[in-house]
Amino acid sequence: MTLRIAVIGAGASGIAAAARMRAAGHETTVFEKAARLGGTWRENRYPGVACDIPSHLYRYSFAPNPDWTTEYAGGAEILAYLDRAAEALGVAGLIRCGEEVRRAELQGRRWRLTTTTGDAGAFDMVIAAMGVLHKPVLPAIPGRERFAGPAFHSARWPEGLALDGLRVGVIGTGSSATQIVSAAAEGAARIDLFQRTPQWIFSVPNRPIAEAKRAAFAAEPERMRNLYDLLGEAMNGRFAAALVGRNPEALAEIEANCRANLARVRDPDLRARLTPDYAVGCKRLVISDRFYDAIQRPNARLVTDPIAGIEPEGVRTAGGALHALDVLVFATGFDTFNFHRPTTVLGRGGRDLDAEWAVSSRALRSVAVPGFPNFFFVGGPNSPIGNFSFLMTAEAQVGFIEGLAALIEDGGTPRLVAPREEATQAWNARLEAAMPATVWAAGGCSSWYFDRSGKVASWPWTYEDFTASLARPNPAEFEIA
């Protein structure tokens, strides 16, 4: 039986979902709010934007790329890769750009979708692949709208804006902020980094990949497969396992790297202000071998006085100093628990998913929600987001969803498949019981891993546990009607 499937979002996870559903023979439509595909790599185009996962691991297992030019790919190169993959996998022609899904309502046995252009029709199954890093968060600073020059979130970088010769202010200290400062410090007249909380920074050189090596990858694809497996073991078996309390030796090595990197800061006062007071890994690690050099340049300043307000001329700090600026960048992160919003999702009996998740989001195995049959998530609640490769995460979840699609189509009429409430409660109880052993819960920091209720909402076990949990759906966990 052919199912009619809607995929919401044409970022990396949406492309993976559409490719898998299309290959399984289902009629698939992808709805994308923007004018082109790409997700976070379309949105983020600031100077220095790059992935913090090795290039040869940050790709689809079924679409190897011999042409990565650096060990950690830049944003433009990743976006070009997604373009090529979507074309090669037959997904590009399935995407309806400029159509944001505003409402999804279960009507009888099918989901009726409404987009910004009107009624989009009925579907047997919906896959929400909207991503978690696409809805910018701006800080509640008095006078934020008063700044006279360009002021914007890092994910809304104005086309063509260059920072050479300008006085630049960057608010935030996560990956985006450190990448912007590292890329812009040399050319800017001055760059002020406004820091509320320092970050642990793991140093890895981003070396170019020689042309001869790229040619060898193209000629012998098995080399890429072997490297993919090797990097997966390094990232998941050691790095990621360390964060969930399963590899203390690896966590000690990560901490040693971060402290050695920090020791490169020569000035004792600056080094002290850049030193976090929480455990390594408690926040998502920043990956950079350039930031500490950049922040030590004569034209760079680390500002740790609290911000009192923003004025037309710049940022005023609590001590009364005015930091005069030409450009102000808010590198202040995203609403990572946005999931389906602003889409209204109405399930069985009119249940509103926004109300269900008003305080804390929950799902069975990160993918499915009681009361919302045939509506599934890629990157849903408690997905691995702690220095994992999200493309690997997405592939595992899409494989599980394909198994759910098989349950839906097992008969003459598409069936309704939703997780049982008791199975979902038991699953989430296990998650909560395991979370205290993770560095996110025990590390003494606040971070975007905490949801609105104050619970850590990441994955508390190893990546191997994650893939095992999604090996195949257990029909006993689901209501099938």
DRENMI-604324 format. One record per residue (C-alpha): x, y, z; residue in one letter. Coordinates in steps of 0.1 Angstrom, whole numbers, plus 5000, padded with zeros to 4 digits. Each point is the difference from the previous one (the first is absolute). Layout:
# residues N
XYZA;...
This chain:
# residues 481
500050005000M;501250354992T;499650255028L;499750374995R;502650165022I;500750365009A;503450105013V;500250345017I;503450164995G;502749974973A;503150015022G;502449715004A;497549795019S;497150074977G;502149914970I;500949675017A;496449925008A;498750094965A;502849794984A;499149695021R;496250034995M;500550064963R;502249694997A;497449805018A;497550094973G;497950255018H;498550324985E;502050265019T;499750385001T;502450235019V;498850335013F;502750265005E;499350355015K;503050164983A;500850074964A;502549714999R;501149695018L;502849995026G;498650055035G;502650135025T;502750024972W;497750224980R;499250225030E;503550045014N;502450184976R;502050215024Y;503850034996P;501849685011G;496949785002V;501049645001A;498949665013C;501449875033D;499849644988I;502749864976P;499050044964S;500249634991H;497749925029L;497650294993Y;498449854969R;497449744991Y;501349645002S;498449944966F;501450324984A;503850015005P;501850314990N;503749974989P;500350384994D;500050155035W;502950255000T;500650035037T;499749765030E;497150215014Y;497950134971A;498950364997G;496350084998G;500050084963A;501649674991E;497549815021I;497150184983L;501549914966A;500249645011Y;496350005011L;499150154966D;501949724981R;498649735023A;496450124996A;500449994962E;501749674999A;497549835023L;497050134981G;498850235028V;500650344984A;496949964978G;497849915030L;500650335019I;497350275000R;502050315011C;498450315015G;497249795016E;500250005037E;497649755016V;497850195025R;497549735010R;499949625000A;496849855011E;499049645003L;496749964982Q;498749655001G;502949784989R;502150264982R;501950325008W;498750324983R;502850264995L;499650374996T;502950214988T;500650374995T;498649954965T;496949825011G;498649645002D;502849754991A;497849695001G;499849695021A;502949765009F;500249655015D;503150095020M;501950315010V;503750035009I;501050315018A;503650074992A;500250375010M;503349985018G;500950165034V;502450284989L;497750214978H;498050245023K;502450275013P;499850125036V;500750375007L;501050115035P;497750225021A;502350305002I;498650355006P;500350214969G;500749714976R;498150174972E;501750335004R;503449934985F;500650234970A;502149764980G;499449654986P;498949775029A;498949644994F;500149645011H;503049804987S;497549794980A;498750304982R;503350144986W;499350274975P;500949914964E;503450154991G;500850155034L;503850005007A;501650105033L;503350134988D;500850345015G;496950005023L;499550005037R;498249675007V;498249885031G;499149635004V;497749905028I;500349635009G;502849755004T;498849684984G;501249844967S;498650284978S;501650285021A;503449835001T;499949944962Q;499050364993I;502750145022V;502749764986S;499150094964A;499550385005A;502650115025A;502850054975E;498150244978G;497750185024A;501150335015A;499049875034R;498049705011I;498349995034D;498849665013L;497350045027F;500349695021Q;497549895027R;501349645004T;503449884988P;500249684979Q;502349705000W;501749994966I;501349684986F;502950054975S;500149814968V;501950134970P;497850044969N;502649894975R;499450014962P;499449664983I;502649974972A;498849964965E;501849674996A;498149865030K;496750134986R;500849824967A;500849685019A;496650025018F;498350044966A;501949714985A;499649775030E;496750075018P;500849725025E;502550245015R;497250245008M;498049725016R;502949905022N;500650365010L;496350055007Y;500049705023D;503250115017L;498750355007L;496749865012G;501849795025E;502250295012A;497050245003M;497449775013N;501949725017G;502450245019R;499050374997F;496349975004A;500149705024A;502250215023A;497250265004L;497549745012V;502349865026G;501049694981R;503750084992N;501750205028P;503449954985E;498950174968A;498450285020L;503350065018A;501750024966E;497450254988I;500550215031E;503849994996A;499750134964N;497750285011C;502350115028R;503149984979A;498250214973N;499050265027L;503650025013A;501050164966R;498450325013V;503050195013R;498450275021D;499049855034P;497050245005D;498749924965L;500649635005R;498150015034A;497050174984R;499949744972L;500149715025T;496649835006P;498949905035D;498249694988Y;501049664988A;501449944965V;497249894978G;497250145021C;499250244971K;500549894965R;503750024994L;501350274976V;502449864975I;502750264990S;503850034997D;499750374990R;497950185026F;502650055028Y;502450154974D;497250234988A;498950125034I;503650095009Q;500450234970R;500650375009P;496750104983N;497949735019A;498550065034R;498249755023L;497250195019V;498849825031T;498250295017D;496249934998P;498250194972I;497850285014A;498450094967G;500450074963I;500150364987E;500250144965P;503850045002E;500749655015G;499849795032V;500150145035R;501249775027T;499250015037A;503150205010G;498850284978G;502449954970A;498650054965L;501449764974H;499650204968A;499249764971L;499250014962D;498549644999V;498449805028L;499649624996V;497849795023F;501649655000A;497549905027T;498849664988G;496749844991F;496849875015D;501049645000T;496649885012F;498150164972N;499649674982F;496750054981H;499250365008R;498650234987P;498049724983T;496849915017T;499749625003V;496649865010L;499949625006G;497449765011R;496950175016G;501550344992G;503049965024R;502350304995D;503749904999L;501050355011D;497949965032A;501249655005E;503650134999W;499550335018A;502349925029V;502049704988S;500249814968S;499849625000R;499849724974A;500649634997L;503549944988R;500350364989S;497749944971V;496349955008A;497550165023V;496849845016P;496850144984G;501750104968F;499949694978P;502150004968N;501850325010F;503649945006F;503150215008F;503650014989V;501950185027G;497249975025G;500250015038P;503149845016N;501849964966S;503849985004P;501250364997I;503250005021G;502950024975N;498549724979F;499750004962S;496450104995F;500049844965L;500749665017M;497250075025T;497650094972A;500849694980E;499349785030A;496650175007Q;499049994963V;500749635000G;497749955030F;497350224983I;500349784969E;499249705023G;496950195012L;499050074964A;500149634995A;497549955029L;497850274985I;499849844966E;499649645012D;496549954987G;497650124974G;499450345016T;502750215017P;499949945037R;500450255029L;503149935021V;500750195032A;502149925031P;498249875030R;499850245029E;501449755025E;502949914977A;500850374996T;499950065037Q;502349715007A;502450114974W;500250355013N;500449885036A;503049804989R;501550314983L;499550215032E;501549735022A;503149984978A;500650374996M;501750085033P;503149804989A;500650234971T;502450305000V;497150234990W;498149925032A;502949975023A;502450264985G;498850315018G;498850214971C;496950114983S;499749954962S;497749954971W;499749635009Y;497650105028F;496350034990D;497550245014R;499349775030S;503750005010G;500649644988K;502949904978V;498549904967A;502949834982S;500949634996W;501449855032P;501549684986W;502649924973T;499550044963Y;500049624997E;497149995024D;498250264979F;500349804967T;499049685019A;496950175013S;499050084965L;500849674983A;496449934993R;496650105015P;498549775026N;496349964991P;499249955037A;501050365007E;497450134975F;496350034996E;499249884964I;496550064987A;
